[in-house]
Amino acid sequence: MGQRTLVVVPRPDGGFDCRYAHWGVTTDPFSGSRPLGRDWSGTAVCAELDAGYDRLLVAAARPRWYCVCWLDPTLTDPDDVVLARTDDPDRLRERWTEAKSRAVDAVARGTAPDAARAALLLGLARRADACHRADDASFLRDDG
């Protein structure tokens, strides 16, 4: 199974170069990825992200990992994602997958989707170093 990763390289001029790695990346994000494009805007980077991605790596001087977490427990809106900053993406992804499965099951048993989504987001906020909406590109420059 793939581990779709978007590798984002900040440019000094304010744009971003983007790369795609189907099998994820390790210590060298460039050897295992292929170019997607040069000089993307922050808005374009955010528009690329959906539930089809597992991770995002901002390959800056201080690399930052994010898990792309699909919040929609009805599995109908692939754009309903949040980015969870973590130094251990494998562990966060494992916990997220379990929590998401429980939320989908709860909705199937009658829990309101909005309640299940809110619980997912709250649990993620407790486990991640930071959470960012996928429509706010500020995390690409400064993780605060």
Buried (B, 14 or more C-beta within 10 A) or exposed (E): EEBBBBBBBBEEEEBBBBBBBEEBBEEEBEEBBEEBBEEBEBEBBBBBBBBEBBBBBBBEEEEBBBBBBBBBBEEEBEEBBBBBBBEEBEEBBEBBEEBBEBBBEBBEEEBEBEEBBBBBBEBBEEBBBBBBEBEEBEBBEEBE
